Amino acid sequence: CFDRFKRRGTLERCRMNPPLAESEKRCTYAGCSRPTQSSKYYLIEKGRSTWGRDWSSVAGSVLCQACFDRFKRRGTLLHCPKKKEVAAVPSRCEFEGCAKPEESSRFHLIEGGRNSGGQD
């Protein structure tokens, strides 16, 4: 009630989005890791076009807070793909003339055949 009053300035519920029944409070997205453990659920109605998104792909679905926020931000329910693993950078300088080959805080891997910066 407090949050409703803080956001809207009134305790009356908005008639456009009535609260869901307890039996409906389950995220219908198959990839949701916690479909029954959310504080809020959203029924996505046909024709919704808020936040500049096309919601037709999830129309009729019930989304938990996390899935709703993901779709609102990205326009998709899919999780971000994992970052590609970066090739391991050696932890020591391989230049033969280096005076302190293991004492740097940063090492760079330079591929053979590169002539970046005009240094070759």
N, C-alpha and C positions, 0 to 999 in steps of 0.2 A: 504494500500500500504506500509506504514512504517513497519508494522509487517512482511509482506512478505519479504521486503528487509532485515530486521533485521535477520529473520530466514534463508533465502536462499541466500542472497547476490545479488539478482536480483529482478527486478520488474515483470518479466515474470511469468505467471501462469503455474502451473504444469498441463500438459495435461492429467495426469492420473485421477485427481479428478476435473472435471470441476464444477463450481458453480451450485447449484440447482436453478431452476426457482422459482419464488415467490410462485407459486401454489403448489410446492412440499415441501415447508418449513413448514412441520408439522410432529411432532414425531408420528410414527405409533404404538408405544408401548401402548397398552390399559391401562396400569397402570400408565402412565405418568401424573403427576399432572398439568403440564404446557406445553402442546404439541405445542403451538404456540408462546411461549414467550422465545425463546432461541436466543442467538447471533450467534450460529453455528448449522448447521445440517449436518449429515453424511449419505450418501447413502452407505449401506453395500452391497458390491458386492459379488457374488458367488465366492468361492475359496479364500476369504481373510483369512490370517493366521498370522496376525501381533500380536505383544505383547504376543506371546506364547498362544494364545487363539484359540479355535475352533469357528469361527464365523458362521458356517453353520446354526445354529438355528435362526439367525437373518438376514440371507442373503435375500436381496431384500427389507429390511426395511429401513426406514429413521429414524434416531435417533437424538434427540436433544443432546446438549452438556452434560447435566447431565446424561441421560440414556447411552450415549456412554461411558462416564467416568466410570459409575458404571459397565458396562459390561467389560470394559477394565481392571478394578481393580479386580472384583470378578468372572467374567466369567458367570454372570447371571444378568438378569434385575430385579429380585425380590429384594424387599427391605429387609433389615435385620429384623428378627423377633424381636418384642419388648422383652426387658429383662424381665425375670420372676420377679415378685414382691417378695421381700425378706420379710420374716416374721418380724414383728415389734419387735425391741429390746427394752426392758424396759428402761425408762429414769432415772432409779434410781437403786442403788445396793440393792439386796434383801437379802444379807447376814446379819443376825441378829447382828453380832458383828461389822459391818462397822461403823466407827466414822463419816464419811461424805458421806452418801448414795446418795446425789444428786449433789455432787460437782466434778464429774469426767467429763472429756471431751469425754470419750469413755466407753461404756458399752458392755459387751459380754453376749450373751444368751447361756447358757450351757444346753444341752439336758440331761434329766435324763437317768441314766444307762450308761453314758459315763465313760471310764476309761483312757482317753488319757493322755499320759505323766506319767503314773504309779502313779497317785496321789490318787487312791482309795484303 
